[in-house]
Amino acid sequence: MPSPTIENAPRIIALANQKGGVAKTTTTINLAAGLAELGANVLVIDLDPQGNASTGFGIELANRSLTTYDLMVEDAPLDLVIHQTGIERVSICPANADLSSADMEMVANEKRSFLLRDALRQPSMAEFGFDFILIDCPPSLNLLTVNALVACHSVLIPLQSEFFALEGLSQLMLTVREIRQTANNDLRIEGVLLTMYDKRNNLSQLVAADARENLGDLVFKTIIPRNVRVSEAPSYALPVLAYDSASKGSEAYRALSLEIAERYGMKQKATQGPN
């Protein structure tokens, strides 16, 4: 797989699951931090009207005068929307409640499904030197999520290790297939990530076994455990890797970051650790 660094074009990964509470935003924040530790430059696109990824990186509401909404709907330039976070090599396009009305405003636009794709392909994008762009999607299969799937190269699906976890996955897979056939021929599944896993719980073990039996190699080797430090970190506006670097949650997100980095020709860079 070619390295995004060599190509000077960022690898765009959407994190999506229409079911809420599956650690989608938590994974976006900590995967960004983990990839940055490995030396990658990462941009997070907050595409959720709740703006939790923005809050998780410490971007105050008062500082979100221009957001992903402006990037998509108002053609705002990237350099005016992108914020530096407190984490080295991680930037973010923040979100606020303005995105709640974006679906209705975009529906009359004949290019409504391509607005984010076009925004992320502004000529000025190359100047930032991003290796990865991570899109934190809302917990629904609405027009915002469709924009993410059209704009990205692949979709990472967090899957909670609980009952009914696999039930909603089929609809997302159908949506991915439809987008691939109509608007983004190169779209593929980056992988399914088991989250909130409790090894003491038989149900978690059954869900993991069921996922691997049904999805095979699509399931990441890395499993994200249920960990109190992961839950606490957002209240301090930090990724868990910065909040408690030695926690089990941090170890897991580092393993996930390494698993992804190695796919894209960053193996040697990754093993060297942070610059």
Secondary structure, DSSP 4 states (H G I P E B T S, - for coil): ---HHHHTSPEEEEE--SSSSSSHHHHHHHHHHHHHHTT--EEEEE--TT-HHHHHTT--GGG-SS-HHHHHHS---HHHH-EE-SSTTEEEE---GGGGGHHHHHTT-TTTTSHHHHHHT-TTHHHH--SEEEEE--SS-SHHHHHHHHH-SEEEEEEESSTTTTTTHHHHHHHHHHHHHHT-TT-EEEEEEEEEE-TT-HHHHHHHHHHHHHHGGGEEEEEEEP-HHHHHGGGGTS-HHHH-TTSHHHHHHHHHHHHHHHHTT-HHHHHT---
